[in-house]
């Protein structure tokens, strides 16, 4: 009896240690994890919500998952949950989530159907913040647009020639200066 009791105690201590370790890992994760029940309600929100969204995980639990997103992107979360109900997992989607400070943050959200898992019983949304990447993409797009506008509107002819001496790009100024359209010179 003592041996059985000692084994049960050791097992309980081990389980408690594993649960504490898991809790610390979840609390310090760089990603937000959300479990959505079949009705679309969040049954679990990881504590990372405080750090990433400035919102309390306990306040978010019990609210619709779409409440995480800005109004314009809420349908994306609905669609993601719906698609995950039809497939085991989905490809990530980019969604703007509401931050408590009134600003939105970009997140890449992937979903996995764990409704049959006895412990989870829901669709798990893994949300990774990508605001820095989206800002970089926007700056790059603006820079490319500015460069394109400069090249296309400069009074000089700008041309790009490949290794074989053929034009791969010719600016619109070629028409005004030489009478050719850029299309006439491409690949010549």
C-alpha contacts under 8 A as a table, 3 or more apart, distances in Angstrom:
res1	aa1	res2	aa2	distance
1	X	4	X	5.12
1	X	5	X	6.07
2	X	5	X	4.99
2	X	6	X	5.98
3	X	6	X	5.04
3	X	7	X	6.09
4	X	7	X	5.06
4	X	8	X	6.15
5	X	8	X	5.10
5	X	9	X	6.10
6	X	9	X	5.04
6	X	10	X	6.03
7	X	10	X	5.06
7	X	11	X	6.09
8	X	11	X	5.02
8	X	12	X	6.10
9	X	12	X	5.03
9	X	13	X	6.11
10	X	13	X	5.11
10	X	14	X	6.12
11	X	14	X	5.07
11	X	15	X	6.07
12	X	15	X	5.04
12	X	16	X	6.05
13	X	16	X	5.04
13	X	17	X	6.11
14	X	17	X	5.02
14	X	18	X	6.16
15	X	18	X	5.10
15	X	19	X	6.09
16	X	19	X	5.06
16	X	20	X	6.13
17	X	20	X	5.18
17	X	21	X	6.12
18	X	21	X	5.05
18	X	22	X	6.07
19	X	22	X	5.06
19	X	23	X	6.07
20	X	23	X	5.03
20	X	24	X	6.23
21	X	24	X	5.20
21	X	25	X	6.25
22	X	25	X	5.05
22	X	26	X	6.16
23	X	26	X	5.18
23	X	27	X	6.03
24	X	27	X	5.09
24	X	28	X	6.14
25	X	28	X	5.30
25	X	29	X	5.95
26	X	29	X	5.18
26	X	46	X	6.58
26	X	47	X	7.31
26	X	48	X	7.78
27	X	46	X	6.62
27	X	47	X	5.19
27	X	48	X	6.06
28	X	47	X	7.90
28	X	48	X	6.85
29	X	32	X	7.26
29	X	48	X	6.60
30	X	48	X	7.07
30	X	128	X	7.50
31	X	48	X	6.74
31	X	126	X	6.74
31	X	127	X	5.60
31	X	128	X	4.93
31	X	129	X	7.10
32	X	45	X	7.49
32	X	46	X	5.99
32	X	47	X	7.72
32	X	48	X	5.34
32	X	49	X	6.10
32	X	52	X	7.43
32	X	126	X	6.06
32	X	127	X	4.94
32	X	128	X	6.56
33	X	44	X	7.98
33	X	45	X	6.03
33	X	46	X	5.30
33	X	48	X	7.77
33	X	124	X	6.95
33	X	125	X	5.74
33	X	126	X	4.86
33	X	127	X	6.15
34	X	42	X	6.62
34	X	43	X	7.68
34	X	44	X	5.56
34	X	45	X	4.57
34	X	46	X	6.36
34	X	124	X	5.68
34	X	125	X	5.03
34	X	126	X	6.66
34	X	127	X	7.93
35	X	42	X	5.66
35	X	43	X	5.61
35	X	44	X	4.98
35	X	45	X	6.60
35	X	120	X	7.46
35	X	122	X	5.66
35	X	123	X	5.49
35	X	124	X	4.51
35	X	125	X	6.22
36	X	39	X	7.75
36	X	40	X	5.57
36	X	41	X	5.35
36	X	42	X	4.43
36	X	43	X	5.73
36	X	44	X	7.24
36	X	65	X	6.71
36	X	81	X	7.95
36	X	122	X	5.26
36	X	123	X	5.04
36	X	124	X	6.34
36	X	125	X	7.55
37	X	40	X	5.49
37	X	41	X	5.46
37	X	42	X	6.29
37	X	43	X	6.18
37	X	115	X	7.80
37	X	121	X	6.97
37	X	122	X	4.67
37	X	123	X	6.45
38	X	41	X	7.37
38	X	122	X	6.60
38	X	123	X	7.72
40	X	64	X	5.65
40	X	65	X	5.91
40	X	66	X	7.88
40	X	78	X	7.57
40	X	81	X	7.31
41	X	61	X	7.79
41	X	62	X	5.78
41	X	63	X	5.40
41	X	64	X	4.19
41	X	65	X	5.54
42	X	45	X	6.80
42	X	60	X	7.20
42	X	61	X	5.21
42	X	62	X	5.29
42	X	63	X	5.73
42	X	64	X	5.91
42	X	65	X	5.50
43	X	61	X	5.49
43	X	62	X	5.78
44	X	57	X	7.87
44	X	61	X	5.68
45	X	49	X	7.06
45	X	57	X	5.19
45	X	58	X	7.24
45	X	60	X	6.84
45	X	61	X	6.01
46	X	49	X	6.16
46	X	57	X	6.10
47	X	50	X	5.98
47	X	51	X	7.70
47	X	56	X	7.30
47	X	57	X	5.44
48	X	51	X	5.23
48	X	52	X	5.94
48	X	53	X	7.97
48	X	57	X	7.71
49	X	52	X	5.16
49	X	53	X	5.18
49	X	54	X	6.43
49	X	55	X	5.63
49	X	56	X	6.26
49	X	57	X	5.63
50	X	53	X	5.60
50	X	54	X	4.39
50	X	55	X	4.69
50	X	56	X	5.23
50	X	57	X	6.64
51	X	54	X	5.62
51	X	55	X	7.78
52	X	55	X	7.99
52	X	99	X	7.66
52	X	129	X	7.78
53	X	97	X	7.72
53	X	98	X	6.78
53	X	99	X	4.39
53	X	100	X	6.11
53	X	105	X	7.97
54	X	99	X	5.89
54	X	100	X	5.04
54	X	101	X	7.25
55	X	59	X	7.52
55	X	60	X	7.49
55	X	99	X	7.18
55	X	100	X	5.97
56	X	59	X	5.29
56	X	60	X	6.47
57	X	60	X	5.16
57	X	61	X	6.26
58	X	61	X	5.20
59	X	62	X	7.73
60	X	63	X	5.65
63	X	67	X	6.95
64	X	67	X	5.52
64	X	68	X	7.98
65	X	68	X	5.87
65	X	77	X	7.02
65	X	78	X	7.73
66	X	69	X	5.67
66	X	74	X	4.82
66	X	75	X	7.12
66	X	77	X	5.65
66	X	78	X	6.33
67	X	70	X	7.52
67	X	74	X	7.00
68	X	74	X	7.62
68	X	97	X	5.46
68	X	98	X	5.93
69	X	72	X	7.85
69	X	73	X	5.77
69	X	74	X	5.05
69	X	77	X	7.52
69	X	95	X	6.96
69	X	96	X	5.76
69	X	97	X	4.04
69	X	98	X	5.46
70	X	73	X	5.48
70	X	74	X	6.07
70	X	96	X	6.05
70	X	97	X	5.55
70	X	98	X	5.38
70	X	104	X	7.05
71	X	74	X	5.30
72	X	75	X	7.35
73	X	76	X	5.37
73	X	77	X	7.24
73	X	95	X	6.11
73	X	96	X	6.42
74	X	77	X	5.49
74	X	78	X	6.61
75	X	78	X	4.94
75	X	79	X	6.04
76	X	79	X	5.05
76	X	80	X	6.03
76	X	93	X	7.82
76	X	95	X	7.03
77	X	80	X	4.95
77	X	81	X	6.17
77	X	95	X	7.81
78	X	81	X	5.30
78	X	82	X	6.13
79	X	82	X	4.95
79	X	83	X	5.99
80	X	83	X	5.18
80	X	84	X	6.09
80	X	90	X	7.30
80	X	93	X	7.86
80	X	111	X	7.14
81	X	84	X	5.14
81	X	85	X	6.32
81	X	111	X	7.38
81	X	123	X	7.09
82	X	85	X	5.20
82	X	86	X	6.84
83	X	86	X	5.16
83	X	87	X	6.32
83	X	90	X	7.03
84	X	87	X	4.96
84	X	88	X	6.03
84	X	89	X	5.47
84	X	90	X	5.93
84	X	111	X	6.46
84	X	112	X	6.44
84	X	113	X	5.97
84	X	123	X	7.29
85	X	88	X	7.28
85	X	113	X	6.64
85	X	123	X	7.84
87	X	90	X	7.04
87	X	113	X	7.53
88	X	112	X	5.94
88	X	113	X	5.21
89	X	110	X	7.63
89	X	111	X	5.55
89	X	112	X	4.31
89	X	113	X	6.05
90	X	110	X	6.15
90	X	111	X	5.56
90	X	112	X	6.76
91	X	110	X	6.02
91	X	111	X	7.59
92	X	108	X	5.91
92	X	109	X	5.05
92	X	110	X	4.22
92	X	111	X	7.30
93	X	108	X	5.47
93	X	109	X	5.34
93	X	110	X	6.64
94	X	106	X	6.76
94	X	107	X	5.64
94	X	108	X	4.49
94	X	109	X	6.34
95	X	106	X	5.76
95	X	107	X	5.36
95	X	108	X	6.33
95	X	109	X	7.17
96	X	104	X	5.73
96	X	105	X	5.30
96	X	106	X	4.45
96	X	107	X	6.05
97	X	104	X	5.40
97	X	105	X	5.34
97	X	106	X	6.32
97	X	107	X	6.84
98	X	102	X	6.80
98	X	103	X	6.45
98	X	104	X	4.68
98	X	105	X	6.57
99	X	102	X	5.65
99	X	103	X	5.55
99	X	104	X	5.49
99	X	105	X	6.73
100	X	103	X	7.37
105	X	129	X	7.16
105	X	130	X	7.78
105	X	131	X	5.72
106	X	129	X	5.87
106	X	130	X	5.33
106	X	131	X	4.61
106	X	134	X	7.12
107	X	127	X	5.92
107	X	128	X	5.26
107	X	129	X	4.25
107	X	130	X	5.17
107	X	131	X	6.85
108	X	127	X	5.69
108	X	128	X	5.22
108	X	129	X	6.34
108	X	130	X	6.43
109	X	125	X	6.28
109	X	126	X	5.52
109	X	127	X	4.46
109	X	128	X	6.43
110	X	125	X	5.73
110	X	126	X	5.33
110	X	127	X	6.70
111	X	123	X	6.60
111	X	124	X	5.48
111	X	125	X	4.52
111	X	126	X	6.27
112	X	123	X	5.66
112	X	124	X	5.23
112	X	125	X	6.72
113	X	116	X	7.89
113	X	122	X	6.52
113	X	123	X	4.52
113	X	124	X	6.37
114	X	117	X	5.23
114	X	120	X	6.25
114	X	121	X	5.85
114	X	122	X	5.28
114	X	123	X	5.44
114	X	124	X	6.70
115	X	118	X	7.65
115	X	120	X	6.58
115	X	121	X	3.89
115	X	122	X	4.09
115	X	123	X	6.07
116	X	120	X	7.86
116	X	121	X	5.82
116	X	122	X	7.66
117	X	120	X	5.43
117	X	121	X	5.43
117	X	122	X	7.91
118	X	121	X	5.78
130	X	133	X	5.26
130	X	134	X	6.26
131	X	134	X	5.09
131	X	135	X	6.09
132	X	135	X	5.12
132	X	136	X	6.21
133	X	136	X	5.07
133	X	137	X	6.15
134	X	137	X	4.99
134	X	138	X	6.14
135	X	138	X	5.10
135	X	139	X	6.22
136	X	139	X	5.13
136	X	140	X	6.10
137	X	140	X	5.06
137	X	141	X	6.07
138	X	141	X	5.05
138	X	142	X	6.18
139	X	142	X	5.14
139	X	143	X	6.05
140	X	143	X	5.01
140	X	144	X	6.06
141	X	144	X	5.14
141	X	145	X	6.11
142	X	145	X	5.04
142	X	146	X	6.10
143	X	146	X	5.11
143	X	147	X	6.13
144	X	147	X	5.05
144	X	148	X	5.97
145	X	148	X	5.02
145	X	149	X	6.09
146	X	149	X	5.12
146	X	150	X	6.20
147	X	150	X	5.08
147	X	151	X	6.14
148	X	151	X	5.21
148	X	152	X	5.98
149	X	152	X	5.24
149	X	153	X	5.98
150	X	153	X	5.32
150	X	154	X	5.80
151	X	154	X	5.46
151	X	158	X	6.88
151	X	171	X	6.62
152	X	171	X	5.43
152	X	172	X	5.81
152	X	173	X	7.18
153	X	172	X	7.41
153	X	173	X	7.16
154	X	157	X	7.52
154	X	173	X	6.97
155	X	173	X	5.90
156	X	173	X	6.24
156	X	174	X	7.87
157	X	170	X	7.12
157	X	171	X	5.78
157	X	172	X	7.49
157	X	173	X	5.30
157	X	174	X	5.42
157	X	177	X	7.76
158	X	169	X	7.92
158	X	170	X	5.85
158	X	171	X	5.20
158	X	173	X	7.81
159	X	167	X	6.75
159	X	168	X	7.53
159	X	169	X	5.30
159	X	170	X	4.31
159	X	171	X	6.26
160	X	167	X	5.79
160	X	168	X	5.53
160	X	169	X	4.94
160	X	170	X	6.54
161	X	164	X	7.66
161	X	165	X	5.41
161	X	166	X	5.25
161	X	167	X	4.47
161	X	168	X	5.59
161	X	169	X	7.15
162	X	165	X	5.39
162	X	166	X	5.51
162	X	167	X	6.49
162	X	168	X	6.39
163	X	166	X	7.53
166	X	186	X	7.19
166	X	187	X	5.03
166	X	188	X	4.99
167	X	170	X	6.77
167	X	185	X	6.48
167	X	186	X	4.97
167	X	187	X	5.11
167	X	188	X	5.83
168	X	186	X	5.60
168	X	187	X	6.03
169	X	182	X	7.45
169	X	186	X	6.46
170	X	174	X	7.10
170	X	182	X	5.19
170	X	185	X	7.29
170	X	186	X	7.09
171	X	174	X	6.14
171	X	182	X	6.42
172	X	175	X	5.99
172	X	176	X	7.70
172	X	181	X	7.03
172	X	182	X	6.10
173	X	176	X	5.36
173	X	177	X	6.20
174	X	177	X	5.16
174	X	178	X	5.35
174	X	179	X	6.57
174	X	180	X	6.05
174	X	181	X	6.61
174	X	182	X	6.69
175	X	178	X	5.52
175	X	179	X	4.34
175	X	180	X	4.70
175	X	181	X	5.09
175	X	182	X	7.18
176	X	179	X	5.83
176	X	180	X	7.99
180	X	184	X	6.33
180	X	185	X	7.21
181	X	184	X	5.32
181	X	185	X	6.97
182	X	185	X	5.41
182	X	186	X	6.34
183	X	186	X	5.30
185	X	188	X	5.44
